[in-house]
Amino acid sequence: MITGMLYLIFTLAIYFVSKQLYKIRPRVYLSPLLITPLFLIIVLMWNQIPYETYNQGGKWLSAMLQPATIAFAIPLYKYYDVLKKHAVVILVSVLSGSIVAMFSSAFIAEWMHLDSTLVSSLIPRSVTTPIAMNVSQTIGGVPNITAVFVIITGLLGTVIGPMVMKLFRIENEVARGVLFGTSAHGTGTSKAFELSSLTGTISSISMILAALFTLGVAPMLITVLIK
């Protein structure tokens, strides 16, 4: 128990230090979502610490991800009128984006000749971690591998997203929010809040909708996506 608490505190310390660095210099390579796991991997491998030993404390962080999503209710309430006005556009856009994300993930995995377990692990990569891990387990994937894909997707989304907006001159806050929330889940939502509160709010609800769509659609499409 004491060992687990030490690993938990160690992980939180790395996260908060990297977060402060990111505030000083907001570059993707200094993102806490990149620095924290990389640093942990190096430390665990260097000291030959089994993942199961580390996870005695790390599992509590995974458990807290699910109730933490309740915090998104605050900005949703604040911009309720805007969300209501653009509800149809947001729903259609997120549904389309979620389906494309699942099919494209399966296509890339099949193209790379990955086995069915890895294909299943890759399919829910575009939604928030707790939902992605649940979907992965439901459709025969490996939740821990899915979590890695989710982090990679989020980081790539925060890098490519601004480029896409600049290339296609996307200035509408609703469109920007849907882009980040649907394609880059929580990491993209953090980036969206850097642009504006409204963009971040739209990204929040897009992320939640994408997770719900994927949770409901992925099990039905798995027989089509994996041959």
Secondary structure, 3 states (H helix, E strand, C coil): CHHHHHHHHHHHHHHHHHHHHHHHCCCHHHCHHHHHHHHHHHHHHHCCCCHHHHHHHHHHHHHHHHHHHHHHHHHHHHCHHHHHHCHHHHHHHHHHHHHHHHHHHHHHHHHCCCCHHHHHHHCCCCCCHHHHHHHHHHCCCCHHHHHHHHHHHHHHHHHHHHHHHHHCCCCCHHHHHHHHHHHHHHHHHHHHHHHCHHHHHHHHHHHHHHHHHHHHHHHHHHHHHCC
